[in-house]
């Protein structure tokens, strides 16, 4: 959903007041974000994108989000656990000719046997199948598998940008968040960018919280502990309608819609979750 300039600025101002002085960074609202370059917009408009993925652009704002992170077509970009490839459909074609797109997935063999390993195996195979079936878009996309207990995403200092979308809550609940952020720092070049989008809690939450939300200050603390500096924050993916008190956490809301059918209109009116959008720099 879009916000008026005054509403967005008010939200951004509130955000800065909520962040301790040591964490303060320049806020960027939707009205002042840079526009995506022509090549990025062409990738967003690509006919190869799944219809269901395109339908979510209004909530995920891929052009403004990636432009805010400062992406360029000649970068080496590592996306962490891209899932079904929502952002892969944009990033891989955009980076194909001049840069590198690397999808970092969990190594199934690093996960104990059982449902967890099976899930990670299906996720990896699904993504690789997606890439193999569309070589014109994904022919140069790379997949790197990592051990979540000791994550390595490539040679040290080899990436210009690391991106993660709505993953931090999973790492915190698994006790892996600190190691993941250290891995991001290691793979990035000096001056490299870490871009984080995450479901935003109203306040700090316990590590074993199952709502899917995370406190913004908690994400900033994880990044800073790993050696990053918070460079800027944006409200481009904010949703003030999200009260964050749903019976099944973020999965109550679209697109998961884990709720009773009688409540469908209520949650459709809210839309997708309220999300923080943070840009960190490795110095």
N, C-alpha and C positions, 0 to 999 in steps of 0.2 A: 504494500500500500504506500502511497506517497504522502508526504507531510508538507504542510505549508512551510515557507521559510521561517516564519516567526515561531511556529510550533517546534520545528526541528532545532532551531537555535536555542530555544528554551530548554529542550531536552539535553542538548549538548552542554549547556551551561550547568544544568543540574548534575550531569555526569562528572564534570570537572570538579565540582564541589564535593562529590562523593569520593573522589580519589585522593589519598593522602598526598601531601605536598611533594614527597619524593617521587611519586608516580605521575605527576602532572604532565600532560602532553597537549599539544595543540589539537583541539577538536575540529572535526570537519563534518558539516552537515550536508545533506543531499544537494542543497542548492549551490554549494561551493566546490563540490567534487569535480575533478577533471573528467572530461568525457572520454569514453574509450576511443582509441585510434581506429582508423578505417579498417585495418586488418582484423582487429579484435571484434569490431561490430560485424564484420563479414562472417566471422566464425560463429558469433551469437546468432546470426540470421541463417546459418547453414541449414540446408534442406535435410541433411543427415541426422539432425537432432531429433530425438524421440518426441512425439507430440506431448506426452505427459510431462516431459522435462521442460519443454518450452512453456507449458502452462504455468510453471512455477517461477518463471522469470520475474513476475510481478512481486514475488515475495523474496527471492534470492538476489535480485539486482546484480547479475553477473558482470555487466559492463562497468557499472559504477564501482562495484566492489574490487574488481581486478585493477581498474584504473587507480583507485585509492591506494592499493598496495604498490603501485608503480611498475606494473609488469610491462616488459618490452618483448618484441618478437625474437630478439637475439639472445634471450636469457636461457640458462639451464634452470628449469623449475622442477622441484620435487613436490608432488602432491601425496600427502600421507593418507593411506587407506581410502582410496577414492570410491569404494563401494561399487555400485552399479555403473559408475562412470558419468555421473551427471555433469561434473565439471570437465571430465576427460573429453567430452564431446566438443568442448570449446577450446580447452588448452592444447590438446594434441594437434589439431589442425593449425591453430594460431602459431605454434612454435615449430611446426614441421620443417619449414624451409631454412630458417636462420638459427633456431635455437634447439633445445632438447626438452622433451617432456618425459619425466620419469614418474611412474606410478609405484609408490612404495606400499607393498602389501605384507600382511603377516605371513611368515613362513609356516605353513601348516605343520611341518615336521617339528617345529619348535613348541608346539602346543600339545599338551597331554592328549592321549587318545580319548575319543568320545565325541560328544556333540560339538565341543569347541573346535576340535581339529576338523571335523566334518564341515562345519560352517565355514571355516577359513579356506578349506579346500574348494568348496563350491564358489566362494567369493572370488578366489583367484582364477579358477577355471572360467567363470562367467565373464570376468574382465578380459582375460586373454582371448576368449572366443569373440567378444565384441571387437577387439582390436583386429583379430585375424579376418573377420568378415568384412571389414571396410578398410582395405589397405590404402586407399586414396586419402583417407583422413588419419588413420592410425598406423600406417606402415612403418613409421619411424618412432613410434611410442615405445618406451622401454619399461620393463617391469623389474623391480628389485624386491626381493623378499628379505624381511628382517625378523630377528628374534625379539619379541617385545620385552624380554627380560634383560637384553643387552643390545639395544637397537643401534644399528649402523645403516646409514642410508646412501653410502657412497664414499669415495675417497675424501679425506679431510680437505676442506676448503675448495670443493669442486662445484658447488651450487650457488647460483645468484639469488634464488628465492625458494623458500619452503612454504607450502600452503597447507592448512588443515581446516576442514569445515565440519563443525559439530562432532568432534571426537574427544575433546578433553574430559568430558564427564566419564567416558568409558575407561580412560587411562587412570583417572583418579580412583574409581571404584575398584580397579584391578591392582592398585599400588604401583603403577608404571609411569605415572605422569612425570616425575622428576627425571627419570632416565630418558624418556622421550624428548623432553626439552633439551637435555644435554646433547642428545643425538642430533637435534636440529642445529644446535650451535656448532657442533663439530663439522657437519657437512657444508655449512655455509662459508663463503668467502668473507673476509673482513669487509664490512659495509653491506653485507647481504641482508635480505629482508625476510622476516618471518611474518606471515599473514595468518591471523587467527579469526575465525568466526565461530561463535559458540552460543548456545542457549544461555540467556542471562538470568540468573536468580535475583531475587529482590535483595538478598544479603548473602553472606557466607553460608555454605552448606557443609555438612560433614562429608568426609571422604567416601563413606558408604551410602550416601544419599542416592536414592533410586529414581529421582524425579527427572533426571536428564539435564537439569539446570545447574549452573556453576556461578558462583559469585565473581563479578568482574575483577575485584581486587585479588581474588585467589588466582585467577589466570595470570594477572600481571606479576604477582609474586613468584609464580612458577617460572615465568620467562626471565625475570630479573635474577633469580637464584642461579639460572643457567648461564648468565652473563649477557643477557640482552638488555637493551634500553628501549623503553616505550617511546616511540617516535610520534605517534598520532592515534587518535581514536575517531570513529565515525558512527553516526546514528543511521546510516543508510539502511541497515537491516533491523532497525528498531520497530517494535509493534506495541504501542502503549495500550492496546486493547487486551493484551495478554496479562491476566491476573496472576498467572504462575501458581495456581492453587488447584490444579485439575486432578481428578481421582487417579488417572493413569499417567501423570506427569506430562512431559512434552508429547508423548505418543497419543494423548487424548486429542490433540489438535491435528489439523491437516499437516502432512499428507497421510499420516498413519491412521487417524480417525478411529482410535481405539476407545469407542464410547457406544452407549446404547443408541439405537436408531432414533429414538424419541428426542434425543439431544442433538441431532445432526444440525439443525438450523442454528442452534446456540453456538456451536463450535465453528461452523462455517463462517458465522458473523465475526468471530474473533480472528480467524485466519491462522497463519503459521506463527511459530513462537517469536517472542522478543529475543533479539540476538545482539550481542556485542560484536564489534568489528574493530580489531586492534592490529596496528602495524608496529613491529619491533625491528630493531636494527642490531646487528652484531658489530661491535666496535673493536 
